[in-house]
Amino acid sequence: MNLLALETSTSHLSVALWCDGHCLERSETVPNGGSERLLPWVKDLLSEAGLSLMHLNGIAFGAGPGGFTGLRLACGITQGLAVGLDVPVVAVSTLEALAYNAWRTHRQAETDVDSILACLDARMNEVYCAAYRVCERGTELECILTPWVAPPEQIMAHCAKTLADGQWWGCGDGFASYPSLLMNELPRRWPTIKPDAVAVAQLAVPRFLRGEGVGAEFAAPLYVRDKVALTTAERLARGGVK
């Protein structure tokens, strides 16, 4: 299977090409913009693998939650390529890719990494969170708490019951932006771990193999937050500034 994956939900932009178990990647952290890099990266990866767009069997993308512009970017490129190539697509939660990347990075040194709370800074004094457990074969994650967005001080109330069940790890820049967030409940955390296209590809492969890919017209971002801006009064109420 030849699978293209894109992840642009955060400032860490990445593209990966999965070729029968081998994965090539291009990535860069770009604070603003960066959309002009993606298609050249796709071209470079295909050239490196000795393939063309016509050899792709499917396209996966990080669906969110995350930055609104980034979510639309990955989804739009995925749809455009998939329509032209007539291949199926799979949407992967950015938080799931983040949790999987944490497990993939640390599984050798920390053998008990199997329950992970993924947390991203959502701006506007909020964070995105979701909880996952790694399945036995390590190829998929079970979603324990679906993605949600809330002010940091509300997170504990939302996930207290879940965190009380076993040993949990934390990952994502939500813990860098709010260092005291769940400090007692999650003493072990990796705030520098980011979601990337390699994790998106690895999570998408079994879904494609099960026939879960859909037509490009059904690809859509997972925003979680419906409102992209707050009034001054709303920002102040959440502890923000004018």
C-alpha positions in Angstrom: 0.0 0.0 0.0 1.2 3.5 -0.9 -0.4 6.1 1.4 0.1 9.9 1.5 -0.5 11.6 4.9 -0.6 15.3 5.8 -0.7 16.9 9.3 -0.9 20.7 9.5 -3.1 21.2 12.6 -0.3 23.0 14.5 2.7 25.0 13.5 4.6 21.8 13.0 3.8 21.0 9.3 4.5 17.5 8.0 3.9 15.2 5.0 4.6 11.5 5.0 4.6 8.8 2.4 3.9 5.2 3.6 5.2 2.5 1.2 4.5 -1.0 2.3 5.7 -0.5 5.9 8.4 2.1 5.1 7.7 5.8 5.8 9.4 8.9 4.4 8.7 12.3 5.8 9.3 16.0 5.3 8.5 18.4 8.2 9.2 21.9 9.5 7.9 24.1 12.3 6.5 27.2 10.7 5.0 29.8 13.1 2.9 31.4 10.3 2.0 30.1 6.9 3.9 27.4 5.2 1.3 26.2 2.9 3.6 26.6 -0.1 5.9 23.8 1.3 3.4 21.0 1.2 2.9 20.1 -2.5 6.7 20.4 -3.2 7.2 18.0 -0.2 4.7 15.6 -1.7 6.6 15.7 -5.0 10.0 15.2 -3.3 8.8 12.2 -1.3 7.2 10.5 -4.3 10.5 11.1 -6.3 12.6 9.7 -3.4 10.4 6.6 -3.4 10.4 6.2 -7.2 6.7 6.7 -7.4 4.2 9.1 -8.9 0.8 10.3 -7.7 -0.9 7.6 -9.7 0.7 5.0 -7.5 -1.1 6.3 -4.4 -3.8 4.0 -2.9 -5.2 6.6 -0.5 -4.6 9.8 1.4 -4.9 10.5 5.1 -4.9 13.8 6.9 -4.9 15.2 10.4 -8.4 16.4 10.8 -8.0 18.3 14.1 -8.7 19.8 16.5 -6.2 22.5 15.9 -5.7 25.8 14.1 -8.6 26.6 11.8 -6.4 27.6 8.8 -4.2 24.5 9.2 -7.2 22.2 9.4 -8.7 23.6 6.2 -5.3 23.4 4.5 -4.7 19.7 5.1 -8.3 18.8 4.3 -8.4 20.9 1.1 -5.2 19.4 -0.3 -6.4 16.0 0.6 -9.7 16.5 -1.2 -8.1 18.1 -4.3 -5.6 15.2 -4.7 -8.1 12.5 -3.9 -10.7 13.8 -6.4 -8.1 13.9 -9.2 -6.7 10.5 -8.4 -10.0 8.9 -7.4 -8.7 7.4 -4.2 -10.3 7.1 -0.7 -9.4 9.3 2.2 -9.2 8.8 6.0 -9.4 11.5 8.6 -7.3 11.0 11.8 -7.8 13.0 14.9 -4.8 15.3 15.6 -5.0 14.4 19.3 -4.9 10.7 18.4 -1.8 11.3 16.3 -0.3 13.2 19.1 -0.9 10.4 21.6 0.4 7.8 19.1 3.5 9.8 18.5 4.2 10.0 22.2 3.8 6.2 22.6 5.9 5.6 19.4 8.7 7.9 20.7 8.9 6.6 24.3 7.7 2.9 24.2 11.3 1.5 24.3 12.4 3.5 27.4 9.0 3.5 29.2 7.4 0.1 28.9 4.2 1.2 30.7 3.3 3.9 28.2 -0.2 2.7 27.2 -2.6 5.3 28.6 -2.1 8.8 27.3 -3.8 12.1 27.7 -3.1 14.3 24.7 -3.4 18.1 25.2 -2.9 20.9 22.8 -3.0 24.7 23.4 -6.3 25.9 21.8 -5.5 29.6 22.4 -8.2 31.8 23.9 -7.3 30.5 27.3 -8.4 26.9 26.4 -6.9 23.6 25.7 -7.9 20.6 23.5 -7.8 17.3 25.2 -8.5 13.6 24.6 -7.6 10.3 26.3 -6.4 7.1 24.5 -5.2 3.6 25.3 -2.8 1.7 23.1 -4.3 -1.5 21.8 -2.3 -4.8 22.4 -0.7 -4.9 19.0 0.3 -1.2 19.1 -1.1 -0.4 15.7 -4.2 1.4 16.9 -5.5 3.5 19.8 -8.8 3.1 21.8 -10.4 6.4 22.4 -11.3 6.7 26.1 -12.4 10.3 26.2 -13.3 12.0 22.9 -11.8 15.3 21.9 -13.1 18.4 23.8 -12.1 22.0 24.4 -12.3 23.8 27.7 -10.4 26.2 30.0 -7.5 24.5 31.8 -9.2 24.8 35.2 -12.1 22.7 34.0 -10.1 19.8 32.6 -9.7 17.9 35.9 -13.4 17.8 36.6 -14.0 16.4 33.1 -11.4 13.6 33.2 -11.0 12.9 36.9 -12.7 9.5 36.7 -10.6 8.4 33.7 -7.3 9.5 35.3 -8.1 7.5 38.4 -8.1 4.3 36.4 -4.4 3.3 36.0 -1.2 5.1 35.2 -1.6 7.9 32.7 1.0 10.0 30.8 0.5 13.4 29.3 1.8 14.8 26.0 1.4 18.0 23.9 2.1 21.7 24.1 -1.0 22.2 26.4 1.3 21.2 29.2 4.0 23.6 28.1 1.5 26.5 28.0 -0.1 25.5 31.3 2.7 23.8 33.4 0.5 23.3 36.4 -2.2 21.6 34.4 -2.9 18.2 36.0 0.6 18.3 37.6 -0.4 16.0 40.5 -2.4 13.6 38.3 0.1 13.4 35.5 3.6 13.7 36.9 5.0 12.1 33.8 4.5 14.2 30.7 6.1 15.2 27.4 5.1 18.8 26.5 7.4 18.9 23.4 5.8 16.0 21.6 3.9 17.1 18.5 1.4 15.4 16.1 3.0 14.5 12.8 2.1 12.9 9.4 4.0 9.7 10.2 1.7 9.0 13.1 -1.3 10.0 10.9 -0.1 7.5 8.3 0.5 4.7 10.8 -2.9 5.1 12.3 -4.6 5.3 8.9 -3.1 2.1 7.4 -5.3 -0.4 9.3 -8.4 1.7 8.6 -7.7 1.7 4.8 -7.0 -2.1 5.0 -10.5 -2.5 6.7 -12.1 -0.6 3.8 -12.9 2.5 6.0 -11.7 5.0 3.5 -14.3 7.4 2.2 -14.8 9.6 -0.9 -13.1 12.9 -0.9 -16.4 14.7 -0.6 -16.8 13.3 2.9 -13.5 14.6 4.2 -14.0 17.3 6.8 -12.0 19.0 9.6 -12.7 18.2 13.2 -13.0 21.6 14.7 -14.4 20.8 18.2 -14.6 24.5 18.9 -17.3 26.2 16.9 -16.4 29.8 17.7 -13.1 31.1 16.3 -13.1 34.5 18.2 -14.3 35.9 21.4 -15.7 39.3 22.3 -13.7 41.5 24.7 -16.1 40.6 27.5 -15.7 36.9 26.9 -11.9 37.1 26.8 -11.8 39.0 30.1 -14.2 36.5 31.7 -11.7 33.8 30.8 -8.8 35.6 32.2 -7.6 37.1 28.9 -6.6 40.6 28.0 -8.2 43.2 25.8 
